[in-house]
Each structure stands twice: as structure tokens, then as C-alpha cells.
Amino acid sequence: MKNIEMNWELGHHTGKEQTPEQWVKANVPGNAQLDWARANDYPDFHFGDNYKQWVWMEDCYWTYQTVLDLPNDVEGKKVFFQAKGIDYECEIYLNDQLLTHHTGMFSEVKVVLNPYMTEAKNQLKVIVFPVPKSHHNSYDRSQADHTAKPAVSYGWDWHPRLIPSGIWDEARCIVIGPQAVKSLLVDYELDLQQRMAQVNMEVSYWGGNFWDGSYLLEVLDEGKCVKEIRFNGNTSSFELADLKLWWCVGQGDPFQYDFVLTDLETKQQISRKVAFRKVALVMNEGAYERTNTFPKSRSCPPVQMELNGQKIFLKGTNWVNPEIFPGTITDARYHELIDLALEANMNILRVWGGGIVNKDAFHQYCDDKGMLVWQEFPLACNNHPDDKQYLKVLKSEATAIVKRLKQFASTVLWCGGNELFNSWSGMTDQSHALRLLNSVCFEHDSNTPFLPTAPVMGMGHGHYAFFDEDTQQDVFQWMFSADCTAYSEFGMPSPAFENTIKKIIPAEEQFPPSPTEAWKAHHAYDAWTEKTWLNAHIIEQFFGKSEDLSTLVARGQQLQRIGYQCIFEAARQKQPYCSMALNWCFNEPWPTAANNSIIDYDNQIKPAFYGIKDALRPVLASAQFQRFSYDAGEWMEMDLWMLNDGAQQFDGLNMTIEVCFGEESQEQYWNGIAVKSFENTVGPRLRVKIPQHHQGLFNIKLKVENHSALDSYYELMVKPMEKWKDAIAVLNI
Amino acid sequence: MKNIEMNWELGHHTGKEQTPEQWVKANVPGNAQLDWARANDYPDFHFGDNYKQWVWMEDCYWTYQTVLDLPNDVEGKKVFFQAKGIDYECEIYLNDQLLTHHTGMFSEVKVVLNPYMTEAKNQLKVIVFPVPKSHHNSYDRSQADHTAKPAVSYGWDWHPRLIPSGIWDEARCIVIGPQAVKSLLVDYELDLQQRMAQVNMEVSYWGGNFWDGSYLLEVLDEGKCVKEIRFNGNTSSFELADLKLWWCVGQGDPFQYDFVLTDLETKQQISRKVAFRKVALVMNEGAYERTNTFPKSRSCPPVQMELNGQKIFLKGTNWVNPEIFPGTITDARYHELIDLALEANMNILRVWGGGIVNKDAFHQYCDDKGMLVWQEFPLACNNHPDDKQYLKVLKSEATAIVKRLKQFASTVLWCGGNELFNSWSGMTDQSHALRLLNSVCFEHDSNTPFLPTAPVMGMGHGHYAFFDEDTQQDVFQWMFSADCTAYSEFGMPSPAFENTIKKIIPAEEQFPPSPTEAWKAHHAYDAWTEKTWLNAHIIEQFFGKSEDLSTLVARGQQLQRIGYQCIFEAARQKQPYCSMALNWCFNEPWPTAANNSIIDYDNQIKPAFYGIKDALRPVLASAQFQRFSYDAGEWMEMDLWMLNDGAQQFDGLNMTIEVCFGEESQEQYWNGIAVKSFENTVGPRLRVKIPQHHQGLFNIKLKVENHSALDSYYELMVKPMEKWKDAIAVLNI
């Protein structure tokens, strides 16, 4: 195999037949808009509302071109151009001869150049079409409803309108024999009782068709060969006994075998990792009992994850593109973010359907680290139609996605996309796109569960606020009565760090915040509602007017921490009927001024991250409160728990509950606690008298004797002082 | 084409390799058990508990055999044995040579006999295997969980344990050229706006493979040719404009074209009917608005039928096998029952998944008459497993079912099966069988909606009683507050007619009824609960002790009429959020002693039939009551409606409401009523004072001036007299 160097340049034009007036250096992988802006000294799109200067680039054709220096001796071999992802629709030419027309950014493009190769230099050209838009009636995500391109780029409440184009994943030009092995696909049926797998292998070739080679497969367990198979042809099956299983983090080791395939004729060798796990969605405990009166409906669908026969509480987060321009995402970017999620005691990432399907590096790292992946298809908050052309592209994209990602053990859940069965999307169980995705997943990966969308019945999305002005309830109040099988999205906004705000908002607008173009561009205002995501009025409702930016940021981030801790713990307290809690969202694709994320674009860690990390410890002391704020003099009630989602056990634990109102503190006790594996222990309901004289925050410490790692800490509030009322009145206008 | 006469005989044996000791004449189509019993003078299985004498026949092999008198001149032709349905697993032999092994009663068996034909007589043998049972731990429907055989035969609360076997649908032996046309398959995409269809035809041949013939297709509209197409090959497409659509009863004509295909070489001609309709399940009005608080779940799935762009209220019933032994069902049996459903103003039959998939005659008659069909696959109240062998059979059966029934316009809804998502079944959205069925339907008939099961979320099944002893509510009470998108099952039991009871219950046991073997065998006791379906104690709770059988029957059948009328009208009053009401059940497969059916086995019409017929008139005056029984002296409330599920309109209607307590009557009025097409009109809530002295039934008449066809009539009750209380106490023990 020989790699041919490619030096790309690109330019834009308005008609497909035209050629660019200016050529600039192109990065591959990358995105056309970034290269163009860099070459033409565009200002940083992160600052102010600069991104608006980029918007015209949506409607261009972009031509990439490179001249290939091809070897003379390709006899018997073929020259392939292979691109793992071209965004979104393109035509590929060699020496002005059309090789292929391709639609869809998640399916590989692979073309043979030989038929049009010349002795002289060979010019390879990729013409990328303007971004797809189904209409021009509005300037929003609905324009993406006829495409399998991620809708987020068309503008979202935390993502500016910036729609990437170009060769966004690896591309190469190679000279290779068509019978050379391209990949080894592995499928298996797993018998948990027998700890045995029936493994089916399929060898695929560069030339696409099947050759009947002679192969040796070696299965290695940390370098030691545990199985050797010799076979002819392109498929083979064998049994692997005494199986080591792959486990997610917190439940065991993410064990992977190495499969090494040797072509016995050519001695070509390829290797890959293969991990074995059995995964299912089973009925949530108690779900069958909740529809007991006539007329009887069905029970809520199962969303309890079972891994290798063990029911797992899914604790994690919603993953969004870590970059606006996905061509720039590096392996390191994936690794640092996944490492942070692991640090937060999370075991699953929901790869939300508004964004991209990630590159292999993301999935391999999740396999390596034991991070589960809920993978959505690129459908979100749109009514994707029963349109034959759309469905054709969706089918080829989905098939490519499933065949690629099913090779990773971490892919434990397929999902049609985000919030498709809600009024703002308007899709239903009858939508052809979702029936198609069910079929594709069932055909290619029936052993992994499929959800048509989230939420399904019984699952909850939201709320995305610390305090709901419609119901006049705070997060503690609605979580006390919430009764979902899973919380697959819930948000808690906070302002960005001060240093970020100073980088993206013009100096004269920074404080006090106001709905200027820059603040709005960064989602502090007019994002979801007029006041989101900054929600300054809610911060002031509890803390009074902030005198400077750093105070506002600190208070807003504190509310975020308190709110997220409350929801994660409340969800875990509702286990086993509840089986999942994922906050919206983990990361962000650019620096926002306010957002629900817990890691900012620069990987700065918000206080909420640590609150969540604590709430997601395998075992912890936990309390449930019915409200966040109390009147002086009233009785506050708190329910105690020991939460446990793992195999650990404890006996005879003693807990001291310390409630501190400034200097003054009260103590109560819960002693002799037994904690069984994979089971919460329910404690008593305590009553605490709020002192008459206290105002503002107070705190509760749950201390576990000799096990301080299980301690927990909460902050609640005695209602704001009279003197703040005027300030609040002003802010609420 | 030449038909070879077949004279079948059959016998049973215990091992597959054995041969029968006794041969008896066999009817084809028919069922082995019936033939055996007839030849051996078994007593009528309808009487007493005689059916138990048949049960051993489940576990036999049954061999059918016939000697074929084959012509000498088959050169260039083939001899086919074709059976439309063999129940359930079989092997077919010619002259003791195995031709095929087949599993599944709904897929055609077609074999070529030529390879093993001899000059002498040819012996054709069909060995039918013992009925499939997945286990022997219990003696019930769960034994059918690994098969695609209808579970009802394994015993149900209205069906004895009698499991048929044999050649149950048409079978023939014919001599024909392999390139002769076997059928013409028609698919289309319909453009409602343009009143145009894009029609795709496919010619299929006896030989299975494709020949490239030359054909003429003529499209006839009542004999007049409206389109002529000449084509070569086996597929062709054309547009049909100025389309006449197929409508269901009550909404328009069930128009069908005749398609006549002529093979221009052989002059062979085949013709079939083709009807055009567009069907969808769309969101029920208001369903999106019902999940408005955080955390937000999804909305209930759509179950509102839309036919040719018009939303249709589905009013109908649950259809069950009209015979225990499906081989005996004649075209006439189908026709007489469907005619009765039409007479009851019904527009849909739910072909319940516990029973068989019907023969073509059923579907053709539904097409002819405009009766919609909700077709379930043979899964009901079982946990059909993710088992590869089961799924393989299910796939071939389902594919055959879909390809056959999609050719009928009346097939408007596919459904995985009955109550699969409830605790007593234990299947879920993740069950492979249901994901498979969704895929099969999507692949072969994506233009017809698919439900995984009924009930889906929002739909209701039940109750199956006039009075619920758990909640102490009568049917008026729970229907007043019920809030389902669809009522796809609800029952109301009644005793059978006196003449039937006298035919099936030994004389000495007939009155008073008691839980003897004969009454239990016919589902009067121990069917669902100890006291169903006779529910004598509920009849007595309202009417007091019945002095003879005819009084008990009359009272029980009166409660059935009142209850069914209440539910059907209540469902229609809840339109448009509610879009469907289907009672459980229409007919019955044998004479029961008590059942929820409204037509008995002998086609005797229960009073409930007429109550339903009235409740399902397109337009009617209607009242909603909050309870069935009232205290003397209290105020009764009633809400008035004009119901309308069709295109008719009225203006300025005047209604008189007459409430009669024996001789004494009160009148109130609702005047100047406008009735718009496809829309109910809500009237006032009236209040009526129950007289102090009245006891027992009283009635309400809604009389529409000059439109007596819209009048309605109700019966309610003033609570039972003191003197009955003792009797009730005794019965309730």
C-alpha cells in the first residue's frame, strides 16, 4: 500500500460549472469556511457577533482540488481515493471526468481513479454543493428537515447559525491491490451463562467484491494468543469460551481482545480490538403495575439498561459537538472531554441527534475507557418527511453509521433522534424515517436496543431552569413529585466564567449584562426565552442585585451546582423505577456567555461539575428536600438515603446530619445503616426548625462515621430579605 | 391449465415414520380432527364438555394422502401441488420422496411434482406434525409462544382447548406451463390533490422466476376501458388520472377497477380488482397539548384514521374466528357476518391477533362492501421470544400475509398482535418479533400504518363488565371520566339465548345456572374470573333474583345492550380526541353459554346489536349520564349532544327530552341545534329530579322534531328495592 500525498486548495463559486476566482490552502480534514476565513483574515467568529460575517458561505459551491503525483507502476493495483466524510453533497472528478456524486456526510466515499488516470499530473477535484435547505421561508433548523445533515448548524439556542461544508473527516489516496483486506467485521451471539461467544467474522476488501483468501486469525488476550483460526474464503465462525466481558466504568473492566488477521499469501496483517458484551433495555421495575385501572393502556416502554445481565443505573450527560466546525475535532479533544466525564463518575454519553455522528477516535476511546454511548441519528426537533429522496439518503447514511459503530462495544443504544414525538417536531410512530431507522438497526445490529426518539413515554425532558415562573416552583419542588422512568435531559443554566465573557463580549457591554447583539449571539438572551440562558432575574430573585460581573457569575454558577446536584440525586433516589439521569448538556461547541453546560469551550470546569461528580459517586449519603427556599420559623422536612448503584456493600454505618444556619448548628442521627449492593437504603424523614432570625443560604452536611468519602453537602435558602424585593421587582419587568 | 382431481384420506400415527392404522375420508379444505371424529362417530363437541374427548388429537401426526391420476402429455409443462394453507408444520412427499418441509399455516406451499413422477399412479402424501408446544409445564396459550400459530386454539376465556391441524385452505394439483401468469401484483403511490395514481405492476409466474412476456393490461371502470397498457417484461408502471377512490362505508363508494391482463402470446387472461385509497394514522386532536409540564414526556401516538385525507371515526368491533376449525369456514359464513356488521353501522373489523388470518374471501368482501380491516399478526397475550428459529418462521409467515393482504384496499392497519405490551404478555418495544414485523410491513407496505400492538399508549382495553366490584363503579361512571384516544376493546357480557343454552347444557343443569363442567366449558364460570361471563350476581344486583332461565337471559342481555350503548356513545362524545370504539367481541367460534359477543354462533342477534346499531348511526341525538343507578329523590345530570361522524349537515333542529318514570314523565327542550359535517354539537347539561316513589328502570327519550331517525332512547335505574338486598348478599358470597 502506498499513500499518495495530497495538497489541497479550495475556492468558492456560485454556479456548479464555474471555477473559483481565488484559491486558498485547504486543510483536510477540515472545513471550507475556516480555510477561507483564515486565508482572508476574517475576524475571530467567537467574538461579538462576528459569526454573522460568515453566513454567506452557506450558499457557495466549494471546490477542493489537488494534483496527484501518481507512480508509474500501478499494474495489478488500483488507485483509490477514500474520504471518510464529505459534508454534505459533492461530486468528485479526476481530470474533469465525473467519478461519483455523493450525498451524506457520514458514509464513506471510495472511488477508483484508474479509468481516468493520465501519464501527466492528475487533477482530483471535489465540488461541494451549497448546504442543503428545504425552503427559504425561515432561517432556522427547519431548513434541515429534508437532510441527514445535523440540524444544530442551522442555529440552536446554544449554537450560532454556522453551517460547515467540506472534507471533514480523513481522506487519502492510496495504491493498493483490490484484494487487499480493508477491514475485519466481527459479529457475535453471546451466551452469558456459558461465558461463550459464537463469533462470526467477515473480511472486506478494497476492491469491494469478495476474494477467497487464506487467512490466519489470532485472538490475543493482552498479547497472549488464546485462539487461532485458519480459514479460506471471506467468512468464518468460531466459538470463544471462558470469555472475558467488556464492562462499563464502575461495573468492571472494559476488557478488549486483539484480533490479528494475517493474509497467508500476501502476509498483509490487520488488527483490531474486539470486546464482548450483552446489552438490553428491560422493563423498569414497577412499570407494569402503573396501569391498573380500566380502560387499561400499555405500560411505559423499557429504558432500564442491562449490561451483561446486570441492571445499570445510567448516569451521564448529553454530548454535543465539541466544535462548530467538526473537521477540526482532534483525537485529543475527544480524549480530554471523555476523561472529564469519567472524572465526574458518569457512565454514559448521549450523542444527541442534533449534532454530528463522531469520528472513530471518539468511539474507540469510549471502548477503551468503558464509557457507554447512546447514539442518535441526525434527526432533531424537525418533522423529517415521508419523502423518497430523503429516505434514500437517510437509509444509506444510517446503514453506514450502524455498520461502523456496531463494531464498538460502547455503542449500547440506537435512537432515532431528539424529541421527535413532541409537538415542536411533529413526527410520530408512523413516520417513515423512524420506521426505516428501526429496520436498519434491526437488520444490522439487532442485539443493540433501539428507541425511536427521546423522550419516549415515561421519560422526561426538562426543566431547564432553577425556578419555573409559570408554576412558581423551584427545582426541588418539581423533582420531589416527578415520576419518570428516565431523565434523559434536564438543564440548569449558568453564566460563563468571567474570563470567557471578557473574551467574547465588547468591554463596554460586559456589565451589567444587557440584550446586546453580542450577548444575544452568545445565548445569554433570546436563546430559548427572552431571558435565557443568563436568567439574571432568577439569580437576583435569590441573591439580590449583583454589584459586579464576578459576583453575578459566582451566584449563577452556584445555583447551577445546587440545581444539578438536586436532580441527579433525586433521580437516583427514585431508582429502580427510575433508571437514568443525563443532564443537558456536558460541553459546548464555542464559548457561550450563558449555557447549561458544565464544561466550557476552553475546558474550564464549572462548579456544577463537582456537584454532579459528588452526586454520581457509586455510594453516597443523600437527602431529598421538598423546596429550595423556606420561611424563617417554619419546619423543613428532609428524607435521608444511602444511594448505591454498584456492587459495594456496607453494614452498620452511622450518619450525623448537621444543619448549619451560620454559626448555629443542629445535629440529628441515622445509625446502623446497611447498604446492599445495587440497592438504595431508605432512611427516616427528619424535621428541622428554621430559626426565626436566619436569612440567606444555610447548609446541611451528611457525615458518615469513618467513611468521609460518602459524606454529602447541600445548600438551601431562607427566603430573601425584604430589602431585595425592590431590586427583584425591577429585574422582573 | 388442467386441474387434477384429488381424493384425500387421512389417518393418525404417533411417530413420523409410522403409517396410520385407519384411513378415513378427508375434506380439503378442512381439519384433520373433524374428519376423524365424523368418521368415528364422536359426539358433538358443542355439547357439554364433549370437546375434552378430542384433546388427544393435538399430539398426533396426521397423514393426508391421495393418488393422482396424472396425464401422459405434460411435456413442457409442470405439475404443481399448491396449498394456500397447511396447519402447522408438514412434510410433503410424492411416491415417498420428500418434496418439502414447511412450517407456518399462512404461507402458501407450492411444489413441483415432476422430478418424482412415475408412469403409474402417483401417491401424494402430506404429513402434518403434532401441534407445536414450547413446553409442557402448563396446558394453556403459553405453549404457543414459539409459534406463529394462533394462540386462541390453546384455550381462551371464550374458546375451548381445541387445536386444529390439517390442510385448512384451498389446495389443488394443476398442470401448467411454468411461464403462465400466476398473479398480478399492483402497488401504487397516490397523489390526492391531483387525483392521480402512479401504478406499478408486477407479473408473477407459476415457475417462480421471471419470464419476459408481452402483455396487454386493460383498466376497466364498470366494464368501460379507461386505460390500455402494452408492455414487455414482468413489470410496468403507468399513471392513472381522474382517479375514482375507494371509500369505506358511510363515507363514499368502495369503488374498484377491474385490471385485466392478457398474455399476448398465449392469450391467457387473468383479472383482478384494484382499488385506490390513501390511509394514515394522524395525531389525535389535542394529543400534543396533554403533556405540558416539565419534565415533559412524549405525546400519545396517533391512532386517528385518515382515509383519503378525511379523518374517520372508527366504529366497529373485534372479529374472532367464526369457527373453531378454520378449515370449515365458507365464503357464505364470512359474508353473512360482515353483512351483519354493516347493518350495525360499523366501518371497521379488528382481526384480533389471537385468531387466524382470514382467507381471501373475507378480504375481498370487505373490499367490495367498504368495510375497513385492522389486521393483526398471530401474536396474542404471550411473550414471543427473541428466538432465531421462531423469528425465521414469523418472518416468512408475515411476509406472506403482508404480500397477500396488501392487495386489498380494506387492509388499512397492520398490528403486531394483542396486548403484547401488558404485564400478562411481557413483550416490549425491544422485542425482536415486533421490530421484525415493523420492518416487514415497512418493506412491503410502507403506505399502510403499523402499530406494534393494541393498546398502545393512550388507547384503552376494557372494562369487560357492567359493574366493577373493585372500584364499585358502573360502566356509566368509568366512561364519564375515561380519556382514551381510542377504545380498541371493551366488553359487556351477557347470557346466551335460552335455545342455545338448552342445546349445550344438560337439561338437569340448565336452571339455576351453576359452575358445572358444562357451564364452565362454555365460559359461564371460571372463564376470566370465577363468575364470568355469566355474572349472575351482577344481573341480580340490579334486577333481583330471576325466577327462570328466560328472565335471567333477558335481564342479562338488557344490561349488555345498555352497557354497550353507553360505551359507544361515550367514545363518540369524546371525539375528536377519541377516534375509535370497537367492542369485544362481534361473533363467536362456537356456542357459548355467556359471552361478550353480540352475534351468537348461530347468527342469532342479541339485543345489544340493536343498541350498538343505534349508537353508531352517522347522526344521532345522544346523552351522557354520570351513573346508571340513582337514589330516589336525588338530582340526575345529563349532558346532551348531537353526534355526527359523516358529511351530513342539519340546521335548526329541535329536540325534546322526555324522562319517563313509569306513567309519570318530564319534558325539557334543546332547540335550534346546528349540526356541522364531521363534528359533534355539544348541548346543555340538564338536571332531572328523580321522584321519591320510583324504583327500578326508568327511561329517557331524545326526540328530534321531524327527524325521528335521529331519536335516541336510554334506560337507567333507581336503586334496587330493600327486599332484594338479602338475595344480593347471598349471591355475592
Contacts between the chains, C-beta under 8 A, distances in Angstrom:
chain1	res1	chain2	res2	distance
A	280	B	430	6.8
A	281	B	428	7.4
A	281	B	430	5.1
A	282	B	428	7.8
A	283	B	426	8.0
A	283	B	428	6.3
A	288	B	422	7.6
A	288	B	423	3.8
A	289	B	423	7.6
A	291	B	422	7.7
A	293	B	471	7.2
A	293	B	478	8.0
A	294	B	460	7.4
A	294	B	461	7.9
A	294	B	462	3.9
A	294	B	463	3.6
A	294	B	468	6.8
A	294	B	478	6.3
A	295	B	455	7.9
A	295	B	460	2.5
A	295	B	461	6.0
A	295	B	462	5.1
A	295	B	463	6.7
A	295	B	478	7.6
A	295	B	482	5.7
A	295	B	484	5.6
A	295	B	487	6.2
A	295	B	490	6.7
A	296	B	422	6.9
A	296	B	455	6.9
A	296	B	460	6.4
A	296	B	461	5.2
A	296	B	462	5.3
A	297	B	455	5.1
A	297	B	456	7.8
A	297	B	457	5.8
A	297	B	458	6.3
A	297	B	459	6.0
A	297	B	460	5.8
A	297	B	461	7.8
A	297	B	484	7.2
A	298	B	421	3.8
A	298	B	422	6.1
A	298	B	453	7.2
A	298	B	455	5.3
A	298	B	456	6.0
A	298	B	457	5.7
A	298	B	459	7.7
A	299	B	421	6.1
A	299	B	422	6.6
A	299	B	423	6.7
A	300	B	457	7.9
A	301	B	421	7.6
A	301	B	428	6.1
A	301	B	429	4.5
A	301	B	430	8.0
A	302	B	428	4.8
A	302	B	429	7.1
A	302	B	430	6.2
A	421	B	298	3.8
A	421	B	299	6.1
A	421	B	301	7.6
A	422	B	288	7.6
A	422	B	291	7.7
A	422	B	296	6.9
A	422	B	298	6.1
A	422	B	299	6.6
A	423	B	288	3.8
A	423	B	289	7.6
A	423	B	299	6.7
A	426	B	283	8.0
A	428	B	281	7.4
A	428	B	282	7.8
A	428	B	283	6.3
A	428	B	301	6.1
A	428	B	302	4.8
A	429	B	301	4.5
A	429	B	302	7.1
A	429	B	451	7.7
A	429	B	456	7.6
A	430	B	280	6.8
A	430	B	281	5.1
A	430	B	301	8.0
A	430	B	302	6.2
A	430	B	449	5.0
A	430	B	450	7.4
A	432	B	442	7.4
A	432	B	446	6.0
A	435	B	438	6.1
A	435	B	442	4.5
A	435	B	446	7.1
A	435	B	450	7.0
A	436	B	442	6.7
A	438	B	435	6.0
A	438	B	438	5.6
A	438	B	439	6.8
A	438	B	442	7.8
A	439	B	438	7.0
A	439	B	439	4.0
A	439	B	442	5.5
A	439	B	443	6.9
A	442	B	432	7.4
A	442	B	435	4.5
A	442	B	436	6.7
A	442	B	438	7.9
A	442	B	439	5.4
A	443	B	439	7.0
A	446	B	432	6.0
A	446	B	435	7.1
A	449	B	430	5.0
A	450	B	430	7.4
A	450	B	435	7.0
A	451	B	429	7.7
A	453	B	298	7.2
A	455	B	295	7.9
A	455	B	296	7.0
A	455	B	297	5.0
A	455	B	298	5.3
A	456	B	297	7.8
A	456	B	298	6.0
A	456	B	429	7.6
A	457	B	297	5.8
A	457	B	298	5.7
A	457	B	300	7.9
A	457	B	457	4.8
A	458	B	297	6.3
A	459	B	297	6.0
A	459	B	298	7.6
A	460	B	294	7.3
A	460	B	295	2.5
A	460	B	296	6.4
A	460	B	297	5.8
A	461	B	294	7.9
A	461	B	295	6.0
A	461	B	296	5.2
A	461	B	297	7.8
A	462	B	294	4.0
A	462	B	295	5.2
A	462	B	296	5.4
A	463	B	294	3.6
A	463	B	295	6.7
A	468	B	294	6.8
A	471	B	293	7.3
A	478	B	293	8.0
A	478	B	294	6.4
A	478	B	295	7.7
A	482	B	295	5.7
A	484	B	295	5.6
A	484	B	297	7.2
A	487	B	295	6.2
A	490	B	295	6.7
